[in-house]
Each structure stands twice: as structure tokens, then as C-alpha cells.
Amino acid sequence: SAVISQKPSRDICQRGTSLTIQCQVDSQVTMMFWYRQQPGQSLTLIATANQGSEATYESGFVIDKFPISRPNLTFSTLTVSNMSPEDSSIYLCSVGVSLVEQYFGPGTRLTVT
Amino acid sequence: GENVEQHPSTLSVQEGDSAVIKCTYSDSASNYFPWYKQELGKRPQLIIDIRSNVGEKKDQRIAVTLNKTAKHFSLHITETQPEDSAVYFCAASTAGANNLFFGTGTRLTVIP
């Protein structure tokens, strides 16, 4: 499977600020996704990061709050904008290495104070 | 959209016993069903998956079964070991969409 890294691994941010999370893969992949996992909860898909076009967002997530970039087939960023304590969560990227299989990055633990 | 339900939310078994976790899905178009294991503080790890053209798949002590008619699938772990202790998530993928919809998770504890 692909080697996936995320930066930063964790951060503590103040309310009202923004944080950009990076996801890097060691090989070209067609599909990249961003998930949120709130403490003790399941994973919720935020959006599919499409290379060369706008991301596809799931219900309840909007581009103004979670802008996503996908400049090439190995890299994507997720920005959490105008943060509030409710945004405290683990943010994970995943990659599709076949038509359906997905593998996750190590996650970014975000705390908003 | 797809809705995946998972039971039980917690499961404790004695070492060596079997564990079964069950999931149901709502979208009959879903055709891919992976299972992930997440240890504390770690990323979810894909441990086994099944596609809708197969009824059962086995990998050593782990097996997954799928009933398309009833829209449910299950994870079976035999001869459990303490290192099997983790949170297990089922998921379903709708045909052509590739995005995964996760169940709520099952915290499995294997008691030595």
C-alpha cells in the first residue's frame, strides 16, 4: 500500500484562526479523501479531493469552511477556516489505491481553544 | 445517502473465544464493504474487505460474510488474542462513488 504522511501531526489553535493540513503520498493516486473523526466517534467524510477541479463536498460541509486543494496526484491540503472549539477533531486523509480500497494517513489532531 | 449501522458498540470476550460484529446498510447499490481496525491513537487499518459478488471471505483468523438480500455483513474473529483489542469499523461504498460511509464502531476488548 502507499505511504501516506500528514503535517502537522497535531496543533493547538486559537478560535477564529485557520489551519492548513497537508497530505502527501509516495505514489500517484487517483482518489484522495478527507475525513473527520471527533473524539470517540466514527469517521465522517468531508470531501473528495479531485485533481484539477473543485472538491466534492458531503452534506454538512462547505467549501468556505473547509477549502481543499489537489494540485497533483500525490498531494492535497485541507484548510479548517475560522475555527471554533467544535472543530476540535482528528482530520485524516485517505487515498484510493485501487478502484475501491482506501488507506488512511496518520491523522492530524486539532485542538481549538 | 448511505446509512450504515453497526452492533454491538462494545464487545468483551475471553481470549481464545470468537467475536462477531454486525453491520447493516441501506443503499442496495453499495458493492464494497471493508473493515477497519483502529488502535488507540493510531490510524484506521484496512484488515479485510468483501465485494458484492462474494458471499464470504476469509483471511487467517478473520472472516467477513455478506448477505446482499438482507443488506447486512459481519466480521468474525476466531481464537481472539489480546492484540485484537481495538475499535473496529465497518464501511460501505456506493457503486461508482468510491467514498466510504462508516458504521459507528465496535470497541472490542479481549480479556487475557
gemmi code that builds the backbone of each chain (N, CA, C; Angstrom):
import gemmi

chains = {
    "A": [
        ("SER", (0.842, -1.201, 0.000), (0.000, 0.000, 0.000), (0.872, 1.244, 0.000)),
        ("ALA", (0.302, 2.388, -0.312), (1.042, 3.633, -0.392), (1.451, 4.123, 0.988)),
        ("VAL", (2.550, 4.870, 1.029), (2.988, 5.514, 2.267), (2.393, 6.910, 2.292)),
        ("ILE", (1.626, 7.202, 3.326), (0.893, 8.459, 3.427), (1.379, 9.218, 4.647)),
        ("SER", (1.681, 10.488, 4.469), (2.087, 11.313, 5.600), (1.196, 12.539, 5.685)),
        ("GLN", (1.068, 13.071, 6.877), (0.289, 14.280, 7.115), (1.094, 15.234, 7.985)),
        ("LYS", (0.910, 16.515, 7.697), (1.522, 17.552, 8.522), (0.493, 18.621, 8.827)),
        ("PRO", (0.441, 19.180, 10.009), (1.157, 18.727, 11.184), (0.496, 17.488, 11.777)),
        ("SER", (1.166, 16.836, 12.703), (0.557, 15.685, 13.358), (-0.450, 16.135, 14.412)),
        ("ARG", (-0.195, 17.294, 14.989), (-1.130, 17.879, 15.943), (-0.895, 19.370, 16.029)),
        ("ASP", (-1.916, 20.076, 16.464), (-1.773, 21.515, 16.651), (-2.844, 22.004, 17.613)),
        ("ILE", (-2.510, 23.070, 18.290), (-3.452, 23.770, 19.158), (-3.613, 25.165, 18.588)),
        ("CYS", (-4.842, 25.529, 18.255), (-5.088, 26.794, 17.563), (-6.105, 27.623, 18.322)),
        ("GLN", (-6.039, 28.904, 18.089), (-6.997, 29.798, 18.736), (-8.248, 29.944, 17.881)),
        ("ARG", (-9.324, 30.155, 18.548), (-10.605, 30.415, 17.891), (-10.464, 31.535, 16.869)),
        ("GLY", (-11.077, 31.350, 15.703), (-11.076, 32.397, 14.687), (-9.940, 32.295, 13.691)),
        ("THR", (-8.956, 31.475, 13.971), (-7.826, 31.325, 13.055), (-8.092, 30.166, 12.098)),
        ("SER", (-7.157, 29.948, 11.185), (-7.269, 28.866, 10.206), (-6.028, 27.986, 10.267)),
        ("LEU", (-6.197, 26.736, 9.913), (-5.091, 25.786, 9.874), (-5.153, 25.006, 8.573)),
        ("THR", (-4.021, 24.878, 7.918), (-3.937, 24.072, 6.702), (-3.198, 22.781, 6.997)),
        ("ILE", (-3.819, 21.671, 6.655), (-3.264, 20.334, 6.863), (-2.816, 19.790, 5.514)),
        ("GLN", (-1.637, 19.218, 5.497), (-1.098, 18.673, 4.255), (-1.125, 17.154, 4.270)),
        ("CYS", (-1.370, 16.578, 3.115), (-1.356, 15.131, 2.952), (-0.488, 14.799, 1.744)),
        ("GLN", (0.521, 13.965, 1.963), (1.483, 13.608, 0.918), (1.512, 12.093, 0.747)),
        ("VAL", (1.491, 11.642, -0.493), (1.551, 10.209, -0.787), (2.807, 9.940, -1.598)),
        ("ASP", (3.373, 8.759, -1.411), (4.644, 8.454, -2.078), (4.471, 7.930, -3.493)),
        ("SER", (3.232, 7.851, -3.972), (2.983, 7.421, -5.331), (1.728, 8.119, -5.845)),
        ("GLN", (1.580, 8.152, -7.136), (0.418, 8.837, -7.702), (-0.851, 8.039, -7.435)),
        ("VAL", (-1.868, 8.719, -6.997), (-3.149, 8.085, -6.714), (-4.251, 8.908, -7.350)),
        ("THR", (-5.283, 8.224, -7.790), (-6.396, 8.932, -8.426), (-7.275, 9.611, -7.389)),
        ("MET", (-7.592, 8.866, -6.343), (-8.575, 9.358, -5.389), (-7.901, 9.752, -4.069)),
        ("MET", (-8.271, 10.920, -3.572), (-7.875, 11.339, -2.229), (-9.105, 11.882, -1.526)),
        ("PHE", (-9.190, 11.586, -0.240), (-10.358, 11.963, 0.538), (-9.923, 12.593, 1.861)),
        ("TRP", (-10.809, 13.403, 2.410), (-10.595, 13.970, 3.744), (-11.745, 13.579, 4.658)),
        ("TYR", (-11.379, 13.072, 5.858), (-12.344, 12.637, 6.851), (-12.121, 13.400, 8.154)),
        ("ARG", (-13.164, 13.440, 8.943), (-13.065, 13.978, 10.301), (-13.494, 12.881, 11.271)),
        ("GLN", (-12.745, 12.791, 12.372), (-13.092, 11.832, 13.422), (-13.099, 12.576, 14.744)),
        ("GLN", (-14.270, 12.863, 15.240), (-14.384, 13.536, 16.524), (-14.085, 12.544, 17.636)),
        ("PRO", (-13.650, 13.044, 18.793), (-13.188, 12.155, 19.874), (-14.170, 11.035, 20.177)),
        ("GLY", (-13.698, 9.799, 20.098), (-14.523, 8.647, 20.425), (-15.602, 8.332, 19.420)),
        ("GLN", (-15.534, 8.973, 18.251), (-16.597, 8.798, 17.262), (-16.083, 8.088, 16.015)),
        ("SER", (-17.006, 7.912, 15.079), (-16.660, 7.275, 13.819), (-16.054, 8.299, 12.866)),
        ("LEU", (-15.796, 7.844, 11.669), (-15.221, 8.713, 10.644), (-16.322, 9.258, 9.753)),
        ("THR", (-16.231, 10.543, 9.454), (-17.195, 11.200, 8.588), (-16.460, 11.810, 7.406)),
        ("LEU", (-16.920, 11.505, 6.224), (-16.288, 12.034, 5.029), (-16.605, 13.518, 4.880)),
        ("ILE", (-15.558, 14.324, 4.722), (-15.741, 15.751, 4.484), (-15.903, 16.005, 2.992)),
        ("ALA", (-14.940, 15.506, 2.222), (-14.962, 15.775, 0.786), (-14.008, 14.859, 0.053)),
        ("THR", (-14.245, 14.747, -1.236), (-13.329, 14.072, -2.144), (-12.490, 15.140, -2.819)),
        ("ALA", (-11.178, 14.991, -2.745), (-10.269, 15.965, -3.355), (-10.000, 15.547, -4.792)),
        ("ASN", (-10.468, 16.321, -5.720), (-10.343, 16.000, -7.135), (-9.156, 16.745, -7.733)),
        ("GLN", (-8.330, 16.036, -8.448), (-7.170, 16.664, -9.058), (-7.593, 17.504, -10.245)),
        ("GLY", (-7.264, 18.794, -10.187), (-7.551, 19.679, -11.303), (-8.952, 20.264, -11.318)),
        ("SER", (-9.739, 19.968, -10.314), (-11.081, 20.540, -10.244), (-11.489, 20.728, -8.793)),
        ("GLU", (-12.617, 21.346, -8.601), (-13.077, 21.630, -7.242), (-13.416, 20.338, -6.514)),
        ("ALA", (-13.202, 20.363, -5.214), (-13.517, 19.201, -4.386), (-15.019, 18.966, -4.353)),
        ("THR", (-15.385, 17.729, -4.093), (-16.789, 17.348, -3.949), (-17.097, 17.177, -2.475)),
        ("TYR", (-17.968, 18.028, -1.936), (-18.237, 18.058, -0.505), (-19.472, 17.235, -0.162)),
        ("GLU", (-19.415, 16.619, 1.020), (-20.560, 15.887, 1.534), (-21.519, 16.855, 2.220)),
        ("SER", (-22.718, 16.373, 2.433), (-23.736, 17.192, 3.090), (-23.234, 17.627, 4.461)),
        ("GLY", (-23.393, 18.898, 4.743), (-22.975, 19.443, 6.023), (-21.599, 20.068, 6.017)),
        ("PHE", (-20.894, 19.944, 4.926), (-19.549, 20.534, 4.802), (-19.527, 21.450, 3.583)),
        ("VAL", (-18.937, 22.636, 3.769), (-18.941, 23.621, 2.692), (-17.535, 24.114, 2.416)),
        ("ILE", (-17.351, 24.574, 1.201), (-16.030, 24.971, 0.739), (-15.484, 26.166, 1.507)),
        ("ASP", (-16.337, 27.068, 1.931), (-15.845, 28.243, 2.652), (-15.224, 27.859, 3.994)),
        ("LYS", (-15.730, 26.816, 4.588), (-15.242, 26.369, 5.900), (-14.055, 25.404, 5.746)),
        ("PHE", (-14.103, 24.562, 4.722), (-13.084, 23.527, 4.523), (-12.539, 23.558, 3.089)),
        ("PRO", (-11.864, 24.627, 2.713), (-11.312, 24.648, 1.356), (-10.249, 23.569, 1.179)),
        ("ILE", (-10.259, 22.950, 0.019), (-9.367, 21.826, -0.283), (-8.638, 22.122, -1.582)),
        ("SER", (-7.368, 21.790, -1.598), (-6.607, 21.876, -2.844), (-6.082, 20.496, -3.208)),
        ("ARG", (-5.891, 20.261, -4.504), (-5.328, 18.995, -5.002), (-4.533, 19.336, -6.269)),
        ("PRO", (-3.333, 19.898, -6.069), (-2.576, 20.369, -7.229), (-2.001, 19.259, -8.108)),
        ("ASN", (-1.819, 18.068, -7.547), (-1.279, 16.959, -8.342), (-1.762, 15.632, -7.760)),
        ("LEU", (-1.232, 14.533, -8.284), (-1.726, 13.213, -7.896), (-1.084, 12.662, -6.631)),
        ("THR", (-0.231, 13.437, -5.970), (0.415, 12.948, -4.750), (0.208, 13.856, -3.545)),
        ("PHE", (-0.537, 14.928, -3.703), (-0.595, 15.931, -2.632), (-1.967, 16.588, -2.560)),
        ("SER", (-2.396, 16.864, -1.320), (-3.644, 17.589, -1.104), (-3.546, 18.354, 0.206)),
        ("THR", (-4.292, 19.428, 0.297), (-4.392, 20.167, 1.554), (-5.849, 20.374, 1.917)),
        ("LEU", (-6.089, 20.402, 3.217), (-7.390, 20.748, 3.775), (-7.168, 21.915, 4.722)),
        ("THR", (-7.922, 22.973, 4.564), (-7.871, 24.105, 5.476), (-9.133, 24.117, 6.322)),
        ("VAL", (-8.954, 24.253, 7.611), (-10.083, 24.445, 8.517), (-10.104, 25.931, 8.845)),
        ("SER", (-11.140, 26.626, 8.387), (-11.178, 28.079, 8.446), (-12.013, 28.586, 9.618)),
        ("ASN", (-11.617, 29.765, 10.102), (-12.399, 30.438, 11.148), (-12.818, 29.435, 12.227)),
        ("MET", (-11.825, 28.838, 12.839), (-12.069, 27.706, 13.732), (-12.798, 28.072, 15.008)),
        ("SER", (-13.584, 27.122, 15.475), (-14.258, 27.204, 16.774), (-13.939, 25.918, 17.533)),
        ("PRO", (-14.187, 25.888, 18.840), (-13.909, 24.667, 19.608), (-14.578, 23.416, 19.033)),
        ("GLU", (-15.711, 23.592, 18.351), (-16.410, 22.444, 17.767), (-15.622, 21.788, 16.636)),
        ("ASP", (-14.633, 22.481, 16.125), (-13.783, 21.919, 15.074), (-12.673, 21.035, 15.639)),
        ("SER", (-12.549, 20.991, 16.954), (-11.545, 20.116, 17.561), (-11.850, 18.671, 17.177)),
        ("SER", (-10.890, 18.034, 16.561), (-11.139, 16.720, 15.994), (-9.832, 16.162, 15.448)),
        ("ILE", (-9.895, 14.935, 14.980), (-8.800, 14.378, 14.193), (-9.213, 14.441, 12.728)),
        ("TYR", (-8.318, 14.970, 11.912), (-8.581, 15.070, 10.478), (-7.649, 14.087, 9.763)),
        ("LEU", (-8.244, 13.230, 8.957), (-7.471, 12.197, 8.270), (-7.657, 12.297, 6.763)),
        ("CYS", (-6.574, 12.157, 6.058), (-6.703, 11.983, 4.623), (-6.639, 10.492, 4.313)),
        ("SER", (-7.229, 10.116, 3.214), (-7.117, 8.738, 2.749), (-6.891, 8.749, 1.249)),
        ("VAL", (-6.327, 7.663, 0.758), (-6.085, 7.543, -0.672), (-6.690, 6.249, -1.173)),
        ("GLY", (-7.166, 6.295, -2.401), (-7.671, 5.094, -3.050), (-6.580, 4.528, -3.931)),
        ("VAL", (-6.149, 3.305, -3.624), (-5.059, 2.696, -4.399), (-5.558, 1.664, -5.391)),
        ("SER", (-6.814, 1.401, -5.382), (-7.425, 0.577, -6.407), (-8.783, 1.226, -6.661)),
        ("LEU", (-9.665, 0.526, -7.284), (-10.962, 1.121, -7.555), (-11.719, 1.469, -6.277)),
        ("VAL", (-11.486, 0.718, -5.204), (-12.269, 0.946, -4.001), (-11.463, 0.978, -2.708)),
        ("GLU", (-10.332, 0.282, -2.622), (-9.611, 0.201, -1.354), (-9.091, 1.570, -0.958)),
        ("GLN", (-9.202, 1.895, 0.332), (-8.699, 3.166, 0.841), (-7.771, 2.915, 2.021)),
        ("TYR", (-6.715, 3.716, 2.048), (-5.748, 3.648, 3.131), (-5.610, 5.041, 3.724)),
        ("PHE", (-5.463, 5.067, 5.051), (-5.502, 6.338, 5.761), (-4.118, 6.837, 6.137)),
        ("GLY", (-4.017, 8.158, 6.167), (-2.846, 8.796, 6.737), (-2.905, 8.729, 8.249)),
        ("PRO", (-1.856, 9.200, 8.918), (-1.783, 9.086, 10.379), (-2.695, 10.047, 11.125)),
        ("GLY", (-3.235, 11.031, 10.428), (-4.160, 11.952, 11.065), (-3.485, 13.189, 11.638)),
        ("THR", (-4.277, 14.237, 11.778), (-3.865, 15.495, 12.415), (-4.837, 15.774, 13.547)),
        ("ARG", (-4.293, 15.817, 14.755), (-5.136, 16.075, 15.917), (-5.186, 17.579, 16.148)),
        ("LEU", (-6.360, 18.147, 16.001), (-6.552, 19.593, 16.125), (-7.342, 19.906, 17.387)),
        ("THR", (-6.790, 20.818, 18.165), (-7.490, 21.333, 19.338), (-7.662, 22.837, 19.162)),
        ("VAL", (-8.889, 23.291, 19.308), (-9.185, 24.719, 19.168), (-9.580, 25.271, 20.543)),
        ("THR", (-8.864, 26.303, 20.956), (-9.138, 26.870, 22.280), (-9.809, 28.230, 22.161)),
    ],
    "B": [
        ("GLY", (-28.547, 9.331, 1.102), (-27.244, 8.701, 1.053), (-27.220, 7.411, 1.846)),
        ("GLU", (-26.069, 6.781, 1.833), (-25.897, 5.505, 2.522), (-25.915, 5.690, 4.033)),
        ("ASN", (-26.554, 4.749, 4.739), (-26.583, 4.734, 6.196), (-26.116, 3.360, 6.665)),
        ("VAL", (-25.075, 3.346, 7.463), (-24.501, 2.082, 7.948), (-24.677, 2.013, 9.452)),
        ("GLU", (-25.308, 0.952, 9.918), (-25.484, 0.739, 11.355), (-24.609, -0.436, 11.797)),
        ("GLN", (-24.066, -0.316, 12.998), (-23.106, -1.308, 13.489), (-23.447, -1.708, 14.916)),
        ("HIS", (-23.364, -3.017, 15.185), (-23.661, -3.530, 16.528), (-22.739, -4.709, 16.846)),
        ("PRO", (-22.359, -4.900, 18.103), (-22.648, -4.012, 19.228), (-21.670, -2.841, 19.280)),
        ("SER", (-21.902, -1.899, 20.147), (-20.975, -0.783, 20.287), (-19.764, -1.187, 21.116)),
        ("THR", (-19.947, -2.113, 22.046), (-18.839, -2.653, 22.816), (-18.988, -4.167, 22.898)),
        ("LEU", (-17.859, -4.850, 22.969), (-17.853, -6.309, 22.997), (-16.644, -6.773, 23.776)),
        ("SER", (-16.881, -7.577, 24.800), (-15.792, -8.153, 25.584), (-15.836, -9.660, 25.443)),
        ("VAL", (-14.702, -10.258, 25.151), (-14.624, -11.708, 25.012), (-13.383, -12.202, 25.735)),
        ("GLN", (-13.425, -13.451, 26.128), (-12.263, -14.082, 26.720), (-11.292, -14.489, 25.608)),
        ("GLU", (-10.047, -14.387, 25.925), (-9.023, -14.799, 24.962), (-9.302, -16.226, 24.475)),
        ("GLY", (-9.233, -16.394, 23.170), (-9.494, -17.706, 22.578), (-10.911, -17.884, 22.072)),
        ("ASP", (-11.833, -17.049, 22.574), (-13.211, -17.105, 22.096), (-13.331, -16.368, 20.763)),
        ("SER", (-14.518, -16.492, 20.152), (-14.790, -15.800, 18.897), (-15.537, -14.496, 19.156)),
        ("ALA", (-15.391, -13.575, 18.220), (-16.092, -12.294, 18.284), (-16.788, -12.060, 16.954)),
        ("VAL", (-18.015, -11.559, 17.027), (-18.778, -11.263, 15.822), (-19.324, -9.841, 15.904)),
        ("ILE", (-19.110, -9.092, 14.859), (-19.606, -7.719, 14.761), (-20.470, -7.628, 13.512)),
        ("LYS", (-21.639, -7.001, 13.657), (-22.600, -6.989, 12.556), (-22.898, -5.570, 12.084)),
        ("CYS", (-23.083, -5.431, 10.782), (-23.428, -4.147, 10.188), (-24.553, -4.322, 9.184)),
        ("THR", (-25.386, -3.301, 9.092), (-26.404, -3.248, 8.054), (-26.219, -1.969, 7.249)),
        ("TYR", (-26.637, -2.017, 6.001), (-26.528, -0.836, 5.147), (-27.859, -0.599, 4.466)),
        ("SER", (-28.030, 0.611, 3.955), (-29.346, 0.975, 3.429), (-29.395, 1.025, 1.909)),
        ("ASP", (-28.282, 1.325, 1.277), (-28.281, 1.554, -0.158), (-27.983, 0.242, -0.901)),
        ("SER", (-28.941, -0.264, -1.630), (-28.761, -1.528, -2.336), (-27.707, -1.424, -3.449)),
        ("ALA", (-27.313, -0.208, -3.805), (-26.278, -0.032, -4.818), (-24.868, -0.212, -4.259)),
        ("SER", (-24.712, -0.241, -2.950), (-23.384, -0.428, -2.352), (-22.837, -1.790, -2.749)),
        ("ASN", (-21.553, -1.824, -3.099), (-20.993, -3.083, -3.583), (-19.604, -3.386, -3.016)),
        ("TYR", (-19.176, -2.604, -2.040), (-17.857, -2.828, -1.443), (-17.954, -2.570, 0.042)),
        ("PHE", (-17.438, -3.540, 0.854), (-17.646, -3.481, 2.299), (-16.331, -3.807, 3.017)),
        ("PRO", (-15.587, -2.779, 3.397), (-14.323, -3.012, 4.115), (-14.518, -2.957, 5.620)),
        ("TRP", (-13.564, -3.528, 6.318), (-13.492, -3.448, 7.771), (-12.138, -2.846, 8.158)),
        ("TYR", (-12.207, -1.920, 9.105), (-11.001, -1.255, 9.582), (-10.828, -1.512, 11.067)),
        ("LYS", (-9.587, -1.635, 11.464), (-9.221, -1.776, 12.871), (-8.461, -0.529, 13.290)),
        ("GLN", (-8.886, 0.088, 14.380), (-8.204, 1.295, 14.841), (-7.774, 1.112, 16.297)),
        ("GLU", (-6.490, 1.050, 16.489), (-5.947, 1.008, 17.844), (-5.860, 2.426, 18.380)),
        ("LEU", (-5.792, 2.538, 19.674), (-5.828, 3.836, 20.338), (-4.714, 4.744, 19.814)),
        ("GLY", (-5.093, 5.909, 19.334), (-4.117, 6.881, 18.860), (-3.519, 6.576, 17.498)),
        ("LYS", (-4.039, 5.545, 16.836), (-3.477, 5.167, 15.533), (-4.487, 5.414, 14.408)),
        ("ARG", (-4.015, 5.285, 13.200), (-4.900, 5.442, 12.044), (-5.731, 4.173, 11.846)),
        ("PRO", (-6.877, 4.269, 11.207), (-7.633, 3.046, 10.850), (-6.831, 2.224, 9.846)),
        ("GLN", (-6.812, 0.911, 10.099), (-6.086, -0.012, 9.227), (-7.072, -0.954, 8.558)),
        ("LEU", (-6.999, -1.044, 7.232), (-7.851, -1.975, 6.498), (-7.420, -3.406, 6.800)),
        ("ILE", (-8.342, -4.214, 7.324), (-7.981, -5.576, 7.701), (-8.596, -6.624, 6.781)),
        ("ILE", (-9.739, -6.333, 6.218), (-10.366, -7.262, 5.289), (-11.485, -6.523, 4.577)),
        ("ASP", (-11.833, -6.985, 3.387), (-12.940, -6.377, 2.680), (-13.655, -7.449, 1.865)),
        ("ILE", (-14.848, -7.115, 1.426), (-15.620, -8.046, 0.619), (-16.396, -7.251, -0.411)),
        ("ARG", (-16.547, -7.849, -1.576), (-17.299, -7.196, -2.642), (-18.612, -7.940, -2.856)),
        ("SER", (-19.548, -7.275, -3.498), (-20.914, -7.790, -3.508), (-21.080, -9.052, -4.345)),
        ("ASN", (-20.083, -9.429, -5.100), (-20.196, -10.661, -5.883), (-19.669, -11.876, -5.124)),
        ("VAL", (-19.337, -11.663, -3.831), (-18.797, -12.734, -3.000), (-19.605, -12.805, -1.719)),
        ("GLY", (-19.876, -14.019, -1.226), (-20.660, -14.158, -0.011), (-19.825, -14.251, 1.251)),
        ("GLU", (-18.574, -14.708, 1.108), (-17.722, -14.877, 2.281), (-16.268, -14.766, 1.856)),
        ("LYS", (-15.472, -14.241, 2.753), (-14.036, -14.127, 2.521), (-13.319, -14.357, 3.827)),
        ("LYS", (-12.221, -15.088, 3.771), (-11.500, -15.433, 4.998), (-10.024, -15.117, 4.851)),
        ("ASP", (-9.439, -14.634, 5.938), (-8.008, -14.368, 5.976), (-7.506, -14.752, 7.354)),
        ("GLN", (-6.975, -15.935, 7.455), (-6.473, -16.481, 8.719), (-7.586, -16.493, 9.760)),
        ("ARG", (-7.473, -15.716, 10.825), (-8.478, -15.767, 11.895), (-9.652, -14.833, 11.644)),
        ("ILE", (-9.606, -14.110, 10.554), (-10.644, -13.118, 10.279), (-11.466, -13.548, 9.078)),
        ("ALA", (-12.768, -13.398, 9.175), (-13.647, -13.689, 8.050), (-14.748, -12.638, 7.994)),
        ("VAL", (-15.234, -12.414, 6.798), (-16.353, -11.497, 6.610), (-17.399, -12.197, 5.757)),
        ("THR", (-18.661, -12.028, 6.128), (-19.763, -12.591, 5.371), (-20.675, -11.468, 4.912)),
        ("LEU", (-21.321, -11.669, 3.795), (-22.208, -10.666, 3.216), (-23.514, -11.310, 2.794)),
        ("ASN", (-24.613, -10.699, 3.200), (-25.941, -11.109, 2.757), (-26.559, -9.921, 2.022)),
        ("LYS", (-26.500, -9.949, 0.705), (-26.986, -8.826, -0.089), (-28.487, -8.645, 0.027)),
        ("THR", (-29.199, -9.754, 0.113), (-30.655, -9.673, 0.183), (-31.091, -8.932, 1.438)),
        ("ALA", (-30.475, -9.289, 2.545), (-30.816, -8.659, 3.825), (-30.051, -7.366, 4.054)),
        ("LYS", (-29.087, -7.076, 3.204), (-28.231, -5.896, 3.318), (-27.523, -5.856, 4.660)),
        ("HIS", (-26.882, -6.957, 4.994), (-26.043, -6.926, 6.177), (-24.779, -7.743, 5.953)),
        ("PHE", (-23.738, -7.382, 6.683), (-22.446, -8.056, 6.598), (-21.825, -8.102, 7.994)),
        ("SER", (-21.001, -9.089, 8.195), (-20.477, -9.344, 9.533), (-18.984, -9.652, 9.496)),
        ("LEU", (-18.335, -9.295, 10.587), (-16.916, -9.615, 10.791), (-16.825, -10.692, 11.867)),
        ("HIS", (-16.066, -11.736, 11.578), (-15.890, -12.826, 12.520), (-14.390, -12.937, 12.833)),
        ("ILE", (-14.066, -12.900, 14.120), (-12.688, -13.103, 14.542), (-12.659, -14.344, 15.426)),
        ("THR", (-11.890, -15.330, 15.036), (-11.782, -16.554, 15.819), (-10.483, -16.544, 16.623)),
        ("GLU", (-10.477, -17.371, 17.667), (-9.280, -17.525, 18.523), (-8.708, -16.159, 18.886)),
        ("THR", (-9.543, -15.316, 19.459), (-9.135, -13.939, 19.746), (-7.920, -13.885, 20.666)),
        ("GLN", (-7.136, -12.838, 20.442), (-5.924, -12.597, 21.216), (-5.977, -11.185, 21.772)),
        ("PRO", (-5.258, -10.903, 22.840), (-5.292, -9.541, 23.417), (-4.975, -8.457, 22.399)),
        ("GLU", (-4.115, -8.745, 21.436), (-3.766, -7.729, 20.439), (-4.898, -7.461, 19.443)),
        ("ASP", (-5.973, -8.238, 19.522), (-7.158, -7.936, 18.714), (-7.981, -6.808, 19.335)),
        ("SER", (-7.673, -6.455, 20.570), (-8.397, -5.376, 21.247), (-8.188, -4.066, 20.486)),
        ("ALA", (-9.300, -3.443, 20.074), (-9.263, -2.221, 19.274), (-10.700, -1.812, 18.990)),
        ("VAL", (-10.845, -0.704, 18.263), (-12.159, -0.326, 17.731), (-12.218, -0.774, 16.279)),
        ("TYR", (-13.283, -1.448, 15.942), (-13.468, -1.948, 14.583), (-14.609, -1.164, 13.915)),
        ("PHE", (-14.347, -0.737, 12.695), (-15.341, -0.007, 11.919), (-15.675, -0.780, 10.649)),
        ("CYS", (-16.968, -0.898, 10.377), (-17.379, -1.379, 9.065), (-17.665, -0.167, 8.186)),
        ("ALA", (-17.703, -0.388, 6.899), (-17.996, 0.702, 5.973), (-18.632, 0.132, 4.718)),
        ("ALA", (-19.273, 1.002, 3.980), (-19.889, 0.618, 2.710), (-19.593, 1.687, 1.687)),
        ("SER", (-19.434, 1.229, 0.473), (-19.142, 2.150, -0.623), (-20.186, 1.984, -1.704)),
        ("THR", (-20.725, 3.117, -2.122), (-21.727, 3.089, -3.179), (-21.051, 2.960, -4.531)),
        ("ALA", (-21.587, 2.150, -5.365), (-21.011, 1.873, -6.677), (-20.726, 3.158, -7.429)),
        ("GLY", (-19.475, 3.296, -7.890), (-19.091, 4.440, -8.697), (-18.699, 5.669, -7.918)),
        ("ALA", (-18.972, 5.687, -6.623), (-18.679, 6.895, -5.847), (-17.329, 6.823, -5.149)),
        ("ASN", (-16.916, 5.642, -4.769), (-15.632, 5.396, -4.114), (-15.518, 5.950, -2.708)),
        ("ASN", (-16.396, 6.811, -2.261), (-16.302, 7.306, -0.890), (-16.938, 6.294, 0.060)),
        ("LEU", (-16.390, 6.244, 1.268), (-16.821, 5.262, 2.257), (-17.743, 5.887, 3.288)),
        ("PHE", (-18.777, 5.139, 3.656), (-19.656, 5.532, 4.747), (-19.439, 4.527, 5.874)),
        ("PHE", (-19.091, 5.059, 7.042), (-18.670, 4.223, 8.147), (-19.783, 3.941, 9.130)),
        ("GLY", (-19.709, 2.764, 9.748), (-20.530, 2.478, 10.902), (-19.987, 3.205, 12.125)),
        ("THR", (-20.678, 3.059, 13.229), (-20.348, 3.817, 14.436), (-19.223, 3.196, 15.250)),
        ("GLY", (-18.793, 2.008, 14.887), (-17.648, 1.403, 15.556), (-18.029, 0.439, 16.672)),
        ("THR", (-17.166, -0.538, 16.881), (-17.314, -1.506, 17.964), (-15.996, -1.595, 18.722)),
        ("ARG", (-16.065, -1.322, 20.016), (-14.852, -1.439, 20.837), (-14.761, -2.866, 21.338)),
        ("LEU", (-13.787, -3.599, 20.818), (-13.574, -4.992, 21.209), (-12.477, -5.065, 22.264)),
        ("THR", (-12.786, -5.731, 23.357), (-11.798, -5.985, 24.403), (-11.635, -7.483, 24.554)),
        ("VAL", (-10.424, -7.951, 24.416), (-10.118, -9.366, 24.602), (-9.442, -9.511, 25.964)),
        ("ILE", (-10.089, -10.267, 26.820), (-9.623, -10.405, 28.203), (-8.677, -11.598, 28.307)),
        ("PRO", (-7.455, -11.343, 28.746), (-6.478, -12.462, 28.806), (-6.891, -13.524, 29.832)),
    ],
}
model = gemmi.Model(1)
for chain_id, residues in chains.items():
    chain = gemmi.Chain(chain_id)
    for i, (resn, *xyz) in enumerate(residues, 1):
        res = gemmi.Residue()
        res.name, res.seqid = resn, gemmi.SeqId(i, " ")
        for name, pos in zip(("N", "CA", "C"), xyz):
            atom = gemmi.Atom()
            atom.name, atom.element = name, gemmi.Element(name[0])
            atom.pos, atom.b_iso = gemmi.Position(*pos), 0.0
            res.add_atom(atom)
        chain.add_residue(res)
    model.add_chain(chain)
structure = gemmi.Structure()
structure.add_model(model)
structure.setup_entities()
